[in-house]
Amino acid sequence: MRERRTVYHHKGYRLRSYTELMWARLLDAADIFYLYEPHLQPVEGGSYLPDFYLPNVGIYLEVKGVPATKDEIRKADDVTDRTGSPVVFLIGRPESDRGGLMNCGMLVKGLYGWSSNLCPHDLDQAYKEFFGAAKWTNLLLSVREGDMDRMRHISEFVEEFSMKAMGRNAMESYLRMTHKRANDERSSVEREVSQVEKGLKFFFDRQSARQAFGSYHPPESSAQGREASL
């Protein structure tokens, strides 16, 4: 069953959850180039490993099944202050119906604090207006569950079993090596900056675009259930 899997193979990466896989598919469908776990960032009291980095936008994406906690937001602030690259939280697993994306949200820091006012559904509607219904439909289909999501090659099963037997430290070292190799291979291929990436970079480069955000008060604990943004 899907819930029992430890990793999800995608473009040479070993993604850590089905939610991460769906966000990766959505990024692919939107023609957004990403690297997976490329930078282990030092933060106060330890380290922080954001899930995705968008080189052509200059932001990190952190996938969360539930709203970010105060400690997670503090780490994100530390990374942004140290690197100059904002961290955006992607909350929940993206799903879709004929109206657009749903059951997911984004948490972004603006001039007046953290806010969830930026909604993936609003972005997918803008995408539809700019690129047309056909590409928009492909975007929505990228996050639809399929029967093949429950299937895996025997080699993937053996690898997953072997990683569990390694122990956490050895497994993390193996994953870092694997992801570095995949990141190096993807980075070596020349590609044009997409229109979506240009739009995102324009947005995050303009401080005035963040003034519409209000304040956000994170929950005390990550044990809260997933909240939809729509």
N, C-alpha and C positions, 0 to 999 in steps of 0.2 A: 504494500500500500504506500501511497505517496508520503503519508505522514511519518513513516518509519525511515525514510531515506535521510542520509546525512549530507550528501552532496548532490548537486545537479550539474551535469556536464553541459557547458555552453561556450562555444568558441575557444576551446582550450582551457577554460576556467573550470574550477570546482566551486560553484556557487553554494552558499551555505543554507539556503532555504528556497522553497517554492516561491515565496514572495519576492526574493531577489531575482529569481529567474524571470518572473513576469515583468518586473521593472526593466530588466535587461532586454527582454523582447520588445518592450515599448520603446526604449531608447533606440534599438536597432530600426524599428519601423519608422521612427521619426527622423532617421538619418543623423543621429547624434553619436559621435565617436566617444568612446569611453575606455578607460583602463580600470581593471578591477584590483582593489586593495594594493595600489602601487606604493603608497607612502605610509610608513609607520611613524606617526607624529608624536614627539615628546610633549606631554602636558603635565600640569601640576599634579604630582602624586602618581605618575605612571606614564602610560603611552596610550595612543588612540589610533585606530586603524579604520578610517572611513571606507565605506564599501566601494564607491565609484569616484573616479576623478575624470572631469571633462576637460581635456587639454585645450580645446578650442574655445572654451568658455571661461576657464579659470575658476571652476567651483568644484567642491566636493558634494557628493550625494550620500546620505546615510539612510539606509532602509530600516524602518522600524515597524514592527507589527502592532505596536501600541504607541500612544503619545510619548514623546521624549520626556525624560525626568529632568529635574534640576541639575543633577550631576552630569548627565549627558549633554545638556545645553552648556554647562560650564566648560566641558571639554571642547565642544564645538567653538565656543568663544575663544578659548586658548589657541586652537588651530588657526582660526581666522586672524587673530591678533599677531600670531607668529609668522604666518605665511602670506597674509593678504588675500587668501582665497576663501570666500564665504562657504559655509557648510549649510546645505539645504537638507532638511529631514523629509523623507518620503514616507508617509504614514499609511499603513495598511496595504493590502494586496489589490492592485488595480484590476477592476473588472469592467465590463461594458455591456450595454444593451443598445438598441437602435437609436437611443438618444445621445449616447456618448459615454465617456468614462464615468465610473461611479465607485463608491465605497472605498475611496482613497483620498488622501489629502497631502498638503505640503505645509511645512513650517519654515518660514524664512525670516531672517532678521533684517529689519528696516531701521530707519533713523530713530524710531520711537520704540524699539524693542522687537521682540519676537511675535510673529503673528501668523495665523493660518488663513488669512484673507486671500492668499493666492491659491486658486483652486484648479486642479488638473482638468476638471470639466470645462472651465472657462478657457483654458489653454487649448483643449482639443477643439472647441468651437472656433477659436481664432485660426487654428490649423486648417479646419474645414473651409473657412472663408478664403484663406490664402492659397491652399493647394488643391481644393476641389473635393468633391464627394468620393471619388474613387480612392484617392490616397488616404482620405479620412477613414474610409471603411477598412482599409488594410490596417490602419492604426488600431482600430477597435478590435479587429480580428486577432491581432497579435497577443492580446491578453485573454482570449477565450480558452478555457480548459479543453484539452483533447485527450482521447484515449491513449495516445502515444506518450503522454506525460507520465503515465503510470508504468511504462515499459522502460527497460534498460538492457543494454548489452551485458553479457556475462562478464566481460572484462571490467565493466564499471562496478558490478557487484563484488568481484574479487578485490578490486582496488579499495572499495569502501570497507570491506571486511578487514583488509590489511591495515588500513589507516586506524581503524578502531583498536587493533592489536598493538599499534605503535606506542600508544600513550599520547597524551595531549601535546607535550613539548615537541616530540618527534613529528607528530602529525602537522603541527603548525609550521615547522621547518620545511616539511615536504610541500605543504600548500604554498608557502612563500616562494619556494624555488619554482614550483609549477606555474604560479601566477606571474612571476618575473619573466619566465620564458615566453609565456603567452603575451605579456605586455610588450616585451621587446620585439616580438614578431609583428604584432599589430602596429607598433610605432614605426617600424621600418618601412611600411607601405605608405607611399605618398597618396594623399587624398585631399580633395578640395574641401574647404570649410563650407558646410551646408547652410542653407538659408535659415533653418531653425537655429543652428548654432550662432549665426550672426545676430539673430533676434534676441536670443538669450544673453549673449555677451553685451549687447546694447542695453538690455534691461538692467543687468547687474552692474554695469559700468556707470550707470546714472543714479546718483544718490537721490535725486529728486523723485525717482520712480518709487522709492521706498517710503515716501512720506505718507502714503495712504494707509500704511499698516498701523494698527493699534498696538496695544500691549497684550502679551500672552503670559498666563500664569500656569507653569507646568505642574503636573500632579506630583504629589509627594512620593509616589511609588509607581513603578512600571507595571504593577499588577492589575491596573485598570484594564477593562476590555477595550477592544478596538472601537474607535469612533469614526463614523463616516463624516465626510466633509460636506456632503450635499444635503 
